[in-house]
Amino acid sequence: MSQVIVLDVRGLEAPEPLERVLDALSTLAPGDSLRMLIDREPRPLYRILERNGYRFQAEAHEGGLFEILIRHGA
């Protein structure tokens, strides 16, 4: 059964949000996904995810919240 891990890194100073999401991804089981909540768009993360074969979907919300859903690539 797959699960969604929620990682809320709002309010943390760089590079801590990036470090935390990379740590969480290293433990992500196939079929699971990671939902990251952050208060700015993590553009450097997108390049890292693409380079390492992850699929992701980013959604901007009011108030500057970004929600990024990350999964292993197919």
C-alpha positions in Angstrom: 0.0 0.0 0.0 1.5 3.3 -1.0 1.6 6.3 1.3 2.1 10.0 1.1 4.7 11.5 3.3 4.1 15.2 4.1 7.2 17.4 4.6 6.4 20.9 5.8 9.5 23.1 5.5 7.8 26.5 5.6 9.8 29.1 7.5 13.1 27.3 7.3 16.2 29.2 6.0 18.0 27.9 2.9 19.6 25.4 2.5 17.6 23.4 5.1 14.4 22.9 3.1 16.5 21.4 0.2 18.5 19.2 2.6 15.4 17.9 4.3 13.6 17.0 1.1 16.7 15.2 -0.2 16.9 13.3 3.0 13.2 12.3 2.8 13.6 11.3 -0.8 16.4 8.9 0.1 14.0 6.9 2.2 11.0 7.1 -0.3 9.8 3.6 -1.2 8.7 2.8 -4.7 5.1 3.7 -5.1 5.2 6.2 -2.2 5.1 10.0 -2.8 6.3 13.0 -0.9 4.2 16.2 -0.5 6.4 19.1 0.2 5.0 22.4 1.6 7.3 25.4 1.3 6.8 29.2 1.3 8.8 30.0 -1.8 9.3 28.2 -5.1 12.2 25.7 -4.9 13.6 26.1 -8.4 17.0 24.5 -7.6 15.0 21.4 -6.4 13.3 21.0 -9.8 16.6 20.5 -11.5 17.8 18.0 -8.9 14.6 16.0 -9.2 14.7 15.9 -13.0 18.4 14.9 -13.0 17.6 12.0 -10.6 14.6 10.7 -12.4 11.8 11.9 -10.1 8.4 13.1 -11.4 6.9 16.1 -9.7 4.0 18.4 -9.8 4.2 21.9 -8.4 1.2 24.0 -7.4 1.2 27.6 -6.2 -1.4 28.6 -3.6 -2.4 32.0 -2.3 -0.1 33.6 0.3 3.1 32.3 -1.3 2.6 28.6 -0.4 4.0 26.0 -2.9 2.9 22.4 -2.7 5.2 20.0 -4.6 4.2 16.3 -5.0 7.2 14.1 -5.8 7.2 10.5 -7.0 9.8 8.1 -8.3 10.0 8.2 -12.1 8.3 5.4 -14.1 
